[in-house]
Amino acid sequence: MRLFILGLGYSARHFVGRFGGSFSHIAGTVRDPARQDDLAGIELHGFSGSRPADATVDRIREADVVLVSIPPGSAGDPALMVLGDVLAAGRRKVVYLSTIGVYGDHAGGWVDESTPPQSALDRARMRVAAEQAWTETANGDVAILRLAGIYGPGRNALVTLRSGTARRIIKPGQVFNRIHVDDIASAIMAAIHHRGGGIWNVCDDEPTPPQDVITYAAQLMGVAPPAEEAFATAEMSAMARSFYSSSARVSNARLKRDLGVTLTYPTYRHGLDALWRAGDGR
């Protein structure tokens, strides 16, 4: 299989690190290929929203699998806006990385893939529009993976505690799901091998108040957790505050049933334990 990645971000890079050997050729886009010297083995192409070079277009045409990890903008999906004609031609597997944020606020209730998106946030509504656009453009063989809050090596509560940026913001009734980047990689590979498209939630088994994750990380490190802060009076950016605008427990039953994914890190405790043993936060 030949793989093309639109947006070589954190999750896509980890996917290549785990499963790159499954592909005969891997290419992907970054904003500035000259500054990406840590992506050995990947053919890099520049993409910043305008029509890319002919060589990039050719690689996309040749790809058997396209992994999309670029968020939409206010005008729509940037890749579809300039490459829609290329992506609509031929047949290939498309895996689109979306977000469970599309479900909006359910006051801590359970949701699954049959729950209609209802987020009041503009960025979540743009995600829903992008999901639909990719499904319509890529001839139906599109796997939409709605990701929970991503954590993994270098990006987790242990690291924020060590850097002094961790906070315990308390909003009664607030719960989030999370997902380890290794489990995202497994879900992507399972979606590639699954015949046909669909929507799957990629999240852990245990939606949890965010302050509990910080407390557990502090216990692993043997340090005192930061003081609790009431959400109503905490100083936060508008973006940070918006993440608390929805509370829902997201089911991953379909991910396990349809794609056969077994989570390596089914709870944040499994994930943080492994990260601590590997040296994160030390």
N, C-alpha and C positions, 0 to 999 in steps of 0.2 A: 504493500500500500504506500501511496505517496501522500504526505500530510502537508497541508498549508495552514498556518496559524495566523489569524488576523488579531494581532495584539498579544505580544509576548510578555504578558504580565506574570505576576506571582504564581497563580494557579497553572497557567499554561507551561511555564518553565518547569514546575514540579512534575507536571504530566510527562514532559519530554524526559526529565531525569529518570522517571520510573519506567516508562514504556517506549522510549525512543527507539529501542532495538527492534520494535515490531514493524518499523516502517523502513522502506527502502530509500526514501529521501524525505527530508524535513526542511521546510522553508517557512519563514514567518516575517511579520512586519514589526518594526520599531520606528520610533520617530526619527532617530539619528543612528544609522548603522555604524558610523565611525566611532561612536562612544560605547558600543556594546561589545567589549572584548571578553565577556564572561559567558558567551553563548557558543562555545566551540561545538562544531558538528551540525549547526543550523545555518542554512543559507539565509542571510538577512536581507530584507528589502525595506526601504523607507516608505512610510505612509503617514501623512499628516492631515488627511481629509480630502485632498485633491486627487484627480486621476493619476494613478501611479505609472511608473515606467512600463514600457511594453514587456520587458522581461518579467516583471511582477505579474502582469496580466497573464502571460503565458504559463507561469507556474501555477496560478490559480486554475486555469483551464485544465492543466494536466493532473490536478490533485484528485485523489480518490476520496479524501476526507478533508473537510474544512472545519477547523475549530475556531469559533468566534468568541473573542474575549475583549471586545471593544464596547464600551457603554454608548447608548444613544445620546444625541444632543437634542437641543430644542427643535432643530429642523428635521430630526429623524435619525435613522441609523447611518453613520457616515460611510460605512463600506457599501451599503446598498445604494446610497445616493450616487456613487460614482462607478460602482462595479455591478450594478443590478443586472445589466445585460449579460455580463460574463457568468454571473452566478446562476442566472436563469437557464443558461444553455447547458445541455448535457445532464447527466445524472451523477450525483456524488452524495456521500453522506455529509450532512452538516450537523455539528453539535454547537448549540448556542448557549452560552453561559449567562443565565439571567439571575434573578434574586427572589427569595421568598417574601421580600418587601412588597411585592405586588398584591399580597392578600390584604394588607391594611390592618386596621385594629379590630380584634375580635374579643377584647376584654379578657384575654387569657384562655379563650375557648379553642377547641381543636379545629384545625382546617386540614384539607387535603387537596389533591389536584382537581377535584370536582367543585371546590369552593370558588365562586366567581371573584376575580380580582376587584378590590374596592378601595384601594389606597387613595387618600386625599393628597398625597405628595406628587408633585409634577414629575419628579424623576421616576417614580414607580409607574405612573401612567405612560410615560415614554417607553419604559421597558415592555409593557404590555403591547403597545403599538409595534415595537421592534420585533417581539416574538411573532406577532401575526404577520408582519411583513416578511420575515425570513421564512415562515411556513408557506406563504403564498409564492414566494420567489423561487425557492429551491425544490420545487416539484414534490413537496410533501414528505421527503425522506429527511426530516429535521427533528432532532432530539433537543427539546428545550429542557435544560437542567437549571432548576431554580435553587440557587445556593443559599445556605444560611450564612451566618457570620463566620468568616474564614479565619482560621488560625493555623499555626504550624511553626516550623523553625524560623527564629528571628522575628516572629510576629505573634506574640502571645502575652498572657498576663504575667508570666515570669519576667519577660523582658521589660514590660512597662513598670513593674515593681522595682526592678533593678535601676531603671533610668529615673525613677522618681515621678513618673507621669501617671501612674495608676490612680484611679479614683473609685470610691464606693458611693455611687449616686443611688439614693433610695427613693424609688417610686413604688408605693404599695401596689401589689398585683402585677407588676411588670415581669414578663418572662421573655426570653429569647431562645432560639435554637442556634447551635453552632455546628461547624463541620471542619474536621482536620483536612489539610490540603492533600494528604495522602489518600484519604477517602474520596476526595473530589477526583483525583487521578483515576481511581478504580471505577468510579461512576462514569467518567468520560470513556474509558476503554470499554466498559460494558455497553454503553450506548452506541459506540461505533459498531460493535458486533451484533447489536439487536436489529433485526429486520423491521424496517418501518420506523415512522416517527412517533412522537408523543411528548408528553410533559411529565417530568419527574421531579419531586422535591428531593434535594440532596442535603440532608440534615441529620443530626444525631438523634439519639433515642430519648434525650432528657432535656426538654426546654427548662431553663433555669433563670432565676433572677440574676442579673449581671454582677451584683455585689458578691454573690456566693462564689463565683469563679475567682475573684480577687482574693477572697478570704482563704480559699483552698490553696491558691498559689503561694500565699504568704506562709501558710503552714508548711508547705514543702520546703520553702527557703529558710524557715526558722526565724522569720522576722514578723514584726507587728504589722497588721494591715493598716492602710490609711484610715483616717477617721471617716465615719459615715457623714454624708452630706444629703440634706433633703433636696429632692428634685425641684421643688417649687422655688427654692431660694438659691440653688447652686448657680454659680457663674459659668455659663457655657456658651459656645458659639451657636448660632442658629442651626448650623448643620448638625452639630452634636446633639442638640436638643431634639431635632427632628427624628432621630433614631429611637427616641422614647415615645413617639406619637402613636405607635402601634404595639399591641401585646397579643401574641397568639402562640398556641402550641401547634407545631407543624408536624404532620405525620409523614414518615418515610416508608410506610408499609408497601406502597407501590414500587418504590425503588428496589426493595428486597424481593418482592414477588415477581415483578416483570423483568427486571434486569439481573436478578440473582446476586445483587451486591451484598456482601457481608462486611459490615463496618469493622475496620481494625480498631477504631477508637469510638465506641458507641456512646461514651459520655465524655464530658470535659475532663473528668478525673483521669480516665484512661489516657487521654491525650497529654495532659500536663505531666502525669507521672513519667511518660516516655520522654517528653521533652526535657524534663529535669534530669533524668538519667543520662540523656545525651549531652548535657552541659549547658542548655539554655538557661539564662538568668544567673549564671555563676560569675 
